Amino acid sequence: MLKVEHLKKNFGTVKALRDASFSMGRGEIRALLGSNGSGKSTLVRVLSGLNRKDGGKIYLDGVEVNVTSPKKSFHLGFSMAYQDLSLIPKLSVADNMVLGKEPGGKAGNIRRAEVLAFAEKMIADLGINAYPNTIVSRLDLSNQSLVEVGKALYRNPRVLILDEITASMHNDQVQRLFSCLNKLREGGLSILFVSHRLKEVYDFCETATILREGGSVKDIRLEDAAEGELVYHMTGHQMESGVRNESGGIPDKPLLQIADLWAENALRGISLDVKRGEIAGIAGLEGQGQREFLRVLYGAAGRWNGSILFDGRPLRLKSPADAVRKGIGFISGDRDREGVFAERSVSENIFIVRSAMKKLLGLVSPKKLSKEAENVIRQLNVIAAGTGVPANSLSGGNQQKLVVGRWLIMKPRLLLLDDPTKGVDVKTRSEINTILREMTKTGVSIIFSSSDNEELLHVAHRIFVFYEGKIFRELGGSCLDGQTLTSAMLGMNGSGT
């Protein structure tokens, strides 16, 4: 049905696509895999008409087509849901879903009943926590991502392209989405699925095309391939199997002690402690209070009540600046909104916190700053043309490494992580988590919230499961397994009740 042959795309001297090829049939769900910078995003942007190819051919039903614009892409039957979202924040859920293809009557008026009916159906089918008239800016990122899928489906596509759309979603939302899309697949919808979450790839897809350095290197039937084989073709080398953290922290020396914390109608009596040198995981379904909890600890939330002791002393923060002065850092997985200054240089992104804390960067020679930045990017294996290039010239994974490097030079005592590896490829994720483990060896404590259960099980010494604003269960030792964690996230004990 869809066939791509020897696709090429250059951006100046950079060859983003060198020789990308794949094919897929009607009703097929195919994964498009590769490390950050492998060409995945460029390929799907060519199919969606946002970038024009410089070489190669695209066929639909055996007929060569030329995708010259997003309008032409829609006309051919392609529709794409973007990780970066194509929504208008000030418009409603319903208006965003039909944006650009509003159903009009004979007099040119929009048929509102039809718009609302479609939005209500998508809200029900996809499990969006909103009403048709809810303004999109009031939704969290995971629900906005589901609205993005609804918008793509409104065009009634033949080929649906999902570009990292599940990166901000929690497991229950992902499973609901997959259930809906599988029903549409039975009606003939073909789906091209871009994701770094390999478990989702195996759960949802039948086949995979793997890209590396702009070219396709392998087509695989997933039922015949182990995860290690996928990683090998994505990276070009065998990844070392990770060792789960079995214990951590300095015994009897808690850095952080929290008792009966209430906040923003989202936290209802949270009590926990975090040891020095420990990675404490935070798990839960979307919207159970994890986000608010981290922002209370970073001085970025509203009013709260309870007791927070930091190194034995009461902690009251008026702002994130107060938190930084106390030795508390924060890394968000939402790079665009809370992480990277896209048009600023690599060096500026690394030193932005130090600059904001009035460390008088102006008194340090640019040469010394550049050398220190070079040391950071070398330590983190950041792939960049230099310290002076803008951050948006880097891949997503390398941008996230800049944010990690920002806090490496600040040497925090407590680091708060809110889905820090969201949308990051498997190799970069492993590198970031290795860096975090090295930081804990110096006594840094880490609170790690993630929507990826497998990652939490891999990196955390203990996991606190949030449910309806409370800690439903603390998992450690032999209880750190996927089934127990999933049950706890659903509010069930070990017996399934």
Secondary structure, DSSP 8 states (H G I E B T S, - for coil): -EEEEEEEEEETTEEEEEEEEEEE-TT-EEEEE--TTSSHHHHHHHHTTSS--SEEEEEETTEEE---SHHHHHHHTEEEEETT----TTSBHHHHHTTTS--B-TTS-B-HHHHHHHHHHHHHHHT-SS-TTSBGGGS-HHHHHHHHHHHHHHT--SEEEEESTTTT--HHHHHHHHHHHHHHHHTT-EEEEE-S-HHHHHHH-SEEEEEETTEEEEEEEGGG--HHHHHHHHHSS-----------S-TT-EEEEEEEEEETTTEEEEEEEEETT-EEEEE-STTSSHHHHHHHHTT-S--EEEEEEETTEE---SSHHHHHHHTEEEEES-HHHHT--TTSBHHHHHHHHHHHTT--GGGS-HHHHHHHHHHHHHHTT---S-TTSBGGGS-HHHHHHHHHHHHHTT--SEEEEESTTTT--HHHHHHHHHHHHHHHTTT-EEEEE-S-HHHHHHH-SEEEEEETTEEEEEEEGGG-SHHHHHHHHTT--TT--
